[in-house]
Amino acid sequence: MEYFSNYNKLKPLSDRMRPRTLEEFVGQQHIVHKDSLLDRAIRAGVLGSCIFFGPPGTGKTSLAHIIASTTKNEIFKLNAVSSGVGEAKECIDKAKKNFELFGIKSFLFLDECHRWSKAQSDCVLQAIEEGHIIFIGSTTENPYTSMTRAIVSRCRIFEFKDVSKEDVILALKRAVADKERGLGNLPVEVTDDALDYFAFACGGDVRQALNGLELAVNTTNMNKDKKIVITKEIATQSIGSMPLSTDTSMYYDLLSAFCKSIRGSDSDSALYYMQRLVKSGCDPRIIARRLMAHCSEDIGMADSNALLLAGVAMQSCEKLGVPECILNLSHAIIYACEAEKSNSVLLAMEKAGEDAEKTRGAVVPNRLKNHPSLNDDKSGGYLYPHDYGGYVKQDYLPKELKNKRYYEPSKNGREKNLVRKKDMFK
C-alpha cells in the first residue's frame, strides 16, 4: 500500500488531479451540465457509443475515466498508436463472452482513435452493432474528416472546447488545496496574477496549466517565512508561451481564412491568420507557397510585382527562417492584400485547360512543328517575329481553335492599360 502511494506521488500533478466524478470535472458545460443528455446517460449507465473530440487537455480522457468509474461494466483501454487489429479482436472476444454469459455490455475506450486504419476500425463494427461493446473514442482531430464514416455513423459526437480561464483557475486552486493528490501538504501560495497567467498561457489546456504549476513549485525555494510563493514572474518562466492548440480541421480553416483575406484585400485579417498559423507551429514556407499561388490567382496581371515580392518572401523563409522571415512575409502579405485584384490569369488557365481536354487530337500547325511534315497543311511557312519588328500576325492555335481567346485583360490596376498584341495589329 505504501509502494502504491509513493508510485502515485511520482505521477505528474495533472494525472494525479484527474477528476474522479462529474462533480470534480471542469469545463465543457455545454455538454456535461446538470441534466444534460451526457450527464443523464452517464449517471443512468446507458451511454451509447460516442466520440469525444477537441483540443488537448480539455478533459476527453478524464471524462472517459469517469464513465469507467461510474459503471460496473468492464472497460477495455487501447491506444490507437500502439494497438493493432489483434488486440482489438481480443477485447471484442472478451466483451462477447461477457455479453453472452452475464448479459452485460463492455466499454472499449480508444485513445487517439483517428490513428486507426480502416481495417482496424472495421473489426469493431459488428461488435458495436450487436451491442457487445460500447465504443468510446477520444481524438484531437475532427472525426468527420479523420475517421471512417462507418464508425462515425454509429457514434454520437461530442465536441470539446478550450477550457475557460475561470475553470482553469478553479482546477489550479483545487490542486494547490488537495492534500491527498495535490500540493496541499506543501506551504504553497500562488498569487492571483500567477494563477491568471497560468490560465492565460495554457491556451485552454488544463494539463499544461497543472504541469506548469508543478514545475514552478518544484523549482522554487522557500522564502524566509518558510513558504513557496509562486509569482507571475515565476509562472511566466515555468509555462512560457505555449503553442496555440490546432487540430487538422482548424488548421485548414485558418489557412482558408488566410487565403480569403488576401482575395478580399484585408491585410489586417491576413496578418492575423498568418500569425495564428505560425504560432500554432505551421511552417512559414507553407504560408509563403499559398501567398505565391494567390498572387497569380487573385492579383495576376493587375500587379505582377506582388508575385515577385511573394517569391522573395519564400526565399526569406528558406534562407533566414523564423523569426526574421516573418517580417519579410508580412511585407509581402500586406502588398498582396493592398494590390489591385484580377483573376484573368486563373480564368485564362482554366479555359485553356478545358479546350486542351476537349481537343486532345488537334494537330499543331505545320509551320510551328519542330520538324515540319512533308504533308503541307496550307498554313504557310513560319514567320519569324523579329524580322517584322517584334510582332507579326499569324495563327498559332490548331485550326479547331482558330481565333479562340483565353486571356482577357481586366479593368483593374496596370492591366486596365494593357492591350494585347494581337488586338493592336488586327
C-alpha positions in Angstrom: 0.0 0.0 0.0 2.9 2.3 0.8 4.5 1.5 -2.5 1.3 2.3 -4.4 1.1 5.6 -2.5 4.7 6.5 -3.4 4.0 5.5 -7.0 1.1 7.8 -7.2 3.2 10.7 -5.9 5.6 10.2 -8.8 2.9 10.7 -11.3 2.6 14.2 -12.9 0.3 16.6 -11.0 -2.0 16.7 -14.0 -2.5 12.9 -13.8 -2.9 12.8 -10.0 -5.6 15.6 -10.2 -7.6 13.9 -12.9 -11.3 14.3 -11.9 -12.9 11.2 -10.5 -16.5 12.3 -10.6 -18.7 14.6 -12.7 -18.7 17.0 -9.8 -14.9 17.3 -10.0 -14.9 17.7 -13.8 -14.2 21.2 -15.0 -15.2 22.8 -18.3 -17.4 21.6 -21.2 -20.6 22.9 -19.5 -22.2 22.8 -23.0 -22.3 19.0 -22.9 -21.9 18.0 -19.2 -24.1 20.5 -17.4 -26.5 19.1 -14.9 -29.3 17.2 -16.5 -27.7 17.4 -20.0 -28.0 14.3 -22.2 -24.5 13.2 -21.5 -24.9 13.8 -17.7 -28.1 11.7 -17.6 -26.7 8.9 -19.7 -23.5 8.6 -17.6 -25.4 8.6 -14.3 -28.0 6.1 -15.6 -25.3 3.9 -17.1 -27.0 3.9 -20.6 -24.4 5.7 -22.5 -24.1 4.5 -26.1 -21.1 4.6 -28.4 -19.6 8.1 -28.7 -16.6 10.0 -29.8 -15.0 12.9 -27.9 -13.0 15.3 -30.0 -11.4 18.6 -29.3 -8.1 20.3 -28.3 -5.6 18.5 -26.0 -6.0 19.0 -22.2 -9.8 19.7 -22.3 -11.0 16.6 -20.5 -11.7 13.9 -23.1 -9.7 11.1 -21.4 -10.8 12.3 -18.0 -14.5 12.0 -18.9 -13.9 8.5 -20.2 -12.3 7.6 -16.9 -15.3 9.0 -15.1 -17.6 6.9 -17.2 -15.5 3.8 -16.4 -15.6 4.5 -12.7 -19.4 5.1 -12.6 -20.2 1.9 -14.4 -19.8 -1.7 -13.1 -19.2 -2.9 -16.7 -15.8 -4.0 -17.7 -13.8 -1.4 -19.7 -11.0 -2.2 -22.2 -8.5 0.6 -22.9 -6.5 0.8 -26.1 -4.3 3.4 -27.7 -4.6 3.6 -31.4 -0.9 4.5 -31.7 0.3 1.2 -30.2 -2.6 -1.2 -30.7 -3.5 -3.3 -33.7 -6.3 -5.5 -35.1 -5.2 -8.5 -32.9 -5.5 -6.6 -29.7 -8.9 -5.1 -30.7 -10.2 -8.6 -31.6 -9.0 -10.0 -28.2 -11.0 -7.3 -26.4 -14.1 -7.9 -28.6 -13.9 -11.7 -27.8 -13.9 -11.0 -24.1 -16.7 -8.5 -24.4 -18.8 -11.0 -26.4 -18.3 -13.6 -23.6 -19.4 -11.0 -21.0 -22.5 -10.3 -23.1 -23.4 -13.9 -23.7 -22.6 -15.2 -20.2 -23.7 -12.3 -18.0 -25.8 -10.2 -20.2 -23.6 -7.1 -19.7 -22.0 -4.8 -22.3 -18.3 -3.8 -22.1 -16.7 -0.5 -22.9 -13.9 -0.2 -25.4 -12.1 3.1 -24.8 -9.8 4.0 -27.7 -7.5 7.0 -27.2 -6.2 8.8 -30.4 -8.9 6.9 -32.3 -8.2 8.9 -35.5 -5.0 6.9 -35.9 -6.8 3.6 -36.5 -6.8 2.4 -40.1 -10.0 1.3 -42.0 -9.1 -2.3 -41.3 -8.8 -1.7 -37.6 -12.0 0.3 -37.5 -13.9 -2.3 -39.4 -13.1 -5.0 -36.9 -15.2 -3.4 -34.2 -18.2 -2.5 -36.3 -20.1 -5.8 -35.9 -19.5 -5.8 -32.1 -20.9 -2.3 -31.9 -24.0 -3.2 -34.0 -24.6 -6.4 -32.0 -24.3 -4.5 -28.7 -21.4 -6.4 -27.3 -19.3 -3.3 -26.8 -19.9 0.4 -26.2 -17.2 2.3 -28.2 -15.7 5.5 -26.7 -13.2 7.2 -28.9 -11.0 10.2 -27.9 -9.3 12.3 -30.5 -7.9 15.8 -31.2 -8.9 15.5 -34.9 -12.3 16.1 -36.4 -13.8 12.6 -36.7 -15.9 13.6 -39.7 -12.7 14.1 -41.8 -10.2 11.8 -40.0 -12.2 8.6 -39.3 -14.1 6.1 -41.3 -17.7 7.0 -42.0 -18.9 3.6 -40.8 -17.6 4.2 -37.3 -18.7 7.8 -37.1 -22.2 7.0 -38.2 -22.6 4.6 -35.3 -21.5 7.1 -32.7 -22.8 10.2 -31.1 -20.2 13.0 -31.5 -19.4 15.3 -28.6 -17.2 18.3 -29.4 -14.9 19.5 -26.6 -13.8 23.2 -26.5 -10.9 25.0 -24.8 -11.5 25.2 -21.1 -12.4 28.7 -19.9 -9.9 30.8 -18.0 -12.2 30.7 -14.9 -12.4 26.9 -15.0 -8.6 26.5 -15.4 -8.1 28.7 -12.3 -10.6 26.5 -10.4 -8.6 23.4 -11.3 -5.3 25.1 -10.2 -6.8 26.1 -6.9 -8.1 22.6 -6.3 -4.6 21.2 -7.0 -3.0 23.7 -4.5 -5.5 22.8 -1.8 -5.8 19.0 -2.3 -3.8 17.2 0.4 -4.4 13.7 -0.9 -3.4 14.1 -4.6 -2.3 17.7 -5.0 0.1 20.2 -3.3 -1.9 20.6 -0.1 0.8 19.2 2.1 3.3 21.9 0.9 3.4 25.5 2.1 2.4 26.8 -1.4 0.9 30.2 -2.1 0.1 31.2 -5.7 -0.7 34.8 -6.3 -3.7 35.8 -8.3 -1.5 37.2 -11.0 0.3 33.9 -11.3 -3.0 32.0 -11.5 -4.2 34.4 -14.1 -1.1 33.9 -16.2 -1.2 30.1 -15.9 -4.8 30.2 -17.1 -3.9 32.5 -20.0 -0.7 30.9 -21.2 -2.1 27.3 -21.3 -4.5 28.2 -24.1 -7.4 26.3 -22.5 -5.3 23.2 -21.8 -5.7 22.3 -18.1 -2.9 19.7 -18.4 -0.4 22.4 -19.4 -1.5 24.7 -16.6 -1.1 22.0 -14.0 2.3 20.9 -15.3 3.4 24.5 -15.3 2.3 24.9 -11.7 4.1 21.7 -10.6 7.3 22.8 -12.3 7.0 26.2 -10.6 6.6 24.6 -7.2 9.3 22.1 -7.6 11.9 24.7 -8.7 11.1 27.5 -6.2 12.8 27.7 -2.9 11.0 28.6 0.3 11.2 32.3 1.4 12.1 33.5 4.9 8.6 32.7 6.1 9.0 29.1 5.0 6.6 29.4 2.2 6.8 28.6 -1.5 5.3 31.7 -3.2 4.6 31.4 -6.9 4.5 34.9 -8.5 3.6 35.9 -12.0 7.3 36.1 -12.9 7.9 32.5 -11.8 4.7 31.4 -13.6 6.0 33.1 -16.8 9.3 31.1 -16.6 7.5 27.9 -15.8 4.9 27.7 -18.5 6.2 30.2 -21.1 4.2 31.0 -24.1 2.7 27.7 -25.2 1.9 27.0 -28.9 -1.7 27.5 -29.8 -3.7 24.3 -30.0 -4.8 23.5 -33.6 -6.2 20.3 -34.9 -6.2 19.4 -38.6 -9.7 20.8 -39.2 -8.8 24.1 -37.6 -5.5 24.3 -39.4 -7.3 24.1 -42.8 -9.9 26.6 -41.6 -7.1 29.1 -40.7 -5.3 28.5 -44.0 -8.6 29.1 -45.8 -9.3 32.3 -43.9 -5.8 33.5 -44.7 -6.3 32.9 -48.4 -9.7 34.5 -48.5 -8.4 37.5 -46.6 -5.8 38.1 -49.3 -8.5 37.8 -52.0 -10.7 40.2 -50.0 -7.9 42.8 -49.7 -8.0 42.7 -45.9 -4.3 42.9 -44.8 -5.2 43.0 -41.1 -7.1 39.7 -41.2 -4.4 38.1 -43.4 -1.7 39.1 -41.0 -3.8 37.8 -38.0 -4.4 34.4 -39.6 -0.7 34.2 -40.6 0.3 34.7 -37.0 -2.2 32.2 -35.8 -0.8 29.6 -38.1 2.9 30.4 -37.3 2.2 30.4 -33.5 0.4 27.0 -33.9 3.6 25.5 -35.3 2.9 25.9 -39.1 6.0 26.1 -41.3 6.0 29.6 -42.7 7.1 28.2 -46.1 3.6 26.7 -46.4 2.1 30.2 -45.9 4.5 31.6 -48.4 3.6 29.0 -51.0 -0.1 29.9 -50.6 0.8 33.6 -50.9 2.6 32.9 -54.2 -0.3 31.0 -55.6 -2.8 33.7 -54.8 -0.6 36.4 -56.2 -1.3 34.8 -59.6 -4.8 33.6 -58.9 -6.2 36.8 -57.4 -3.8 39.6 -58.4 -2.2 38.4 -61.6 -1.6 40.9 -64.3 -3.1 43.7 -62.3 0.1 43.9 -60.4 2.8 41.3 -61.2 5.1 42.8 -58.6 3.1 41.0 -56.0 4.3 37.7 -57.3 7.9 38.9 -57.3 7.6 40.0 -53.7 6.0 36.7 -52.7 8.9 34.9 -54.2 11.3 37.0 -52.2 9.3 36.1 -49.0 9.5 32.5 -49.9 13.3 32.7 -50.3 13.4 34.5 -47.0 11.5 31.7 -45.3 14.0 29.2 -46.7 17.2 31.2 -46.1 16.5 33.2 -42.9 14.0 31.1 -41.0 11.9 32.2 -38.0 11.6 34.8 -36.6 13.4 37.1 -39.2 11.5 35.7 -42.2 8.1 36.7 -40.6 8.9 40.4 -41.2 9.5 39.7 -44.9 6.4 37.5 -45.1 4.3 40.2 -43.5 5.7 42.8 -46.0 4.6 40.5 -49.0 1.2 39.8 -47.4 0.4 43.5 -47.0 1.5 44.2 -50.6 -0.6 41.4 -51.9 -3.7 42.4 -49.9 -3.5 46.1 -50.9 -2.7 45.4 -54.6 -5.3 45.7 -57.3 -7.1 42.4 -57.9 -7.6 40.4 -61.1 -8.4 36.7 -61.7 -7.8 37.0 -65.5 -4.8 34.6 -65.3 -6.9 32.0 -63.5 -9.7 32.2 -65.9 -7.4 32.0 -68.9 -5.7 29.0 -67.4 -9.0 27.2 -66.8 -10.4 28.0 -70.3 -7.2 26.8 -72.0 -7.2 23.6 -69.8 -10.8 22.8 -70.8 -10.0 23.1 -74.5 -6.9 21.1 -74.1 -9.0 18.3 -72.7 -11.6 18.6 -75.5 -9.1 18.7 -78.4 -6.6 16.1 -77.5 -6.2 15.1 -81.1 -5.8 18.6 -82.5 -2.7 18.8 -84.7 -0.1 21.5 -84.2 0.0 23.8 -87.4 2.7 22.5 -89.7 4.8 25.8 -89.6 5.1 25.5 -85.8 6.3 22.0 -85.7 9.9 21.2 -84.6 10.2 19.2 -87.8 7.5 20.3 -90.3 5.9 17.4 -92.1 6.1 16.8 -95.9 2.3 17.0 -96.0 1.7 20.8 -96.0 -1.4 21.8 -94.2 -1.6 25.0 -96.2 -0.8 27.1 -93.1 2.2 28.6 -94.8 5.8 28.9 -93.5 6.8 30.2 -90.1 7.1 33.9 -89.9 10.0 35.0 -87.5 8.6 37.9 -85.4 11.9 39.7 -85.1 12.0 40.1 -88.9 8.9 42.1 -88.6 9.8 44.5 -85.8 9.0 42.1 -82.9 5.4 41.0 -83.9 3.7 39.5 -86.9 0.2 38.3 -87.2 -0.1 34.5 -87.8 -2.2 31.7 -86.4 -0.6 29.7 -83.5 -3.5 27.6 -82.4 -4.7 24.4 -84.1 -7.3 25.0 -86.8 -10.1 23.7 -84.5 -9.4 26.6 -82.1 -8.8 29.3 -84.6 -9.5 32.8 -83.1 -10.1 31.3 -79.7 -9.4 33.8 -76.8 -8.5 32.7 -73.2 -6.8 35.8 -71.7 -9.0 38.9 -71.4 -7.4 41.8 -69.5 -9.4 43.1 -66.6 -10.1 46.8 -65.9 -8.0 46.8 -62.7 -4.6 48.1 -61.9 -1.8 48.0 -64.5 -3.9 45.5 -66.5 -6.5 48.1 -67.5 -4.0 49.8 -69.7 -2.8 46.6 -71.3 -3.7 46.0 -75.0 -3.0 42.6 -76.4 -0.5 42.4 -79.3 -3.0 40.5 -81.4 -5.5 43.3 -80.9 -3.0 46.0 -81.8 -2.3 44.5 -85.2 -5.6 43.3 -86.4 
